[in-house]
């Protein structure tokens, strides 16, 4: 059944999701902050700035004005985490009661230490919240390559209905009722991907890289337990799955950022060359503060926060991690 879908945010991921919805036969309109980006999508059926060399579905339309929410059946919001509150606030008066809003950004708000679902409940309380997270590169999805993700909602039944709208032959959403678990997985893995990139940039080897993934996953689990997430959720697509992907490819902006840090580049210089947001850089200090607030031990994530804020050199951070007291792997976490 054809639905009216609005996608907020025309970065690579937002464009890929909008293109997916259009290919699924839905009437899809994407909102772009940049007028030239919207014009390029409408005229050339391509987003050259954020998802180049991908032919977009000809029925996909774009606008830089406020979309018409009156007929919308679903909205996907793909604005960067640190801009999520401003974006939702911009459109909140136009959003009808009960509109399903799928949050597709992974991060923690710096000023409040809030996850995106908390930001949504504060700005657009009339919406029904969902979270889309998992191992998914925008270009893979846009090319129709096989991808599996987590779609979390208030209940399995509600998540199932949304999953049916975005699922395709090569895009498989697994449903969940654990919204906070899906958000924790997506936010923490970005920070850990920076750590993995740093390790490889310092040429510390694949063994150290594997250790960061494993011990980082333990940190993710500890935070999940403290915040009420289901441990099973974090062992799935939005946790372990996304962690493995993001920590294993320099196609990940977070891992490539870490690699450049390990090679000795300054964070300001790295970010200055990018036209897309590297979510883990902003999330790392917020995650570190949240860990302290909740009393959760997250030494790797804390080290990344210190590195991206210029408090410590990557080599010194590694030395400090390796000099921590020996402990049981599981018994005395």
Secondary structure, DSSP 8 states (H G I E B T S, - for coil): ---EEEEE--SHHHHHHHHHHHHTT-EEEEE-SSHHHHHHHHHHS-BTTTBTT----TT-EEESS----TT-SEEEE---GGGHHHHHHHHGGG--TT-EEEE----B-TTT--BHHHHHHHH-TTSEEEEEESS--HHHHHTT--EEEEEEESSHHHHHHHHHHH-BTTEEEEEES-HHHHHHHHHHHHHHHHHHHHHHHTT--HHHHHHHHHHHHHHHHHHHHHTT--HHHHTSIIIIIHHHHHTT-TTSHHHHHHHHHHTT--HHHHHHT-SS--HHHHHHHHHHHHHHHHT---HHHHHHHHHHTTSS-HHHHHHHHHTS----SSTT-
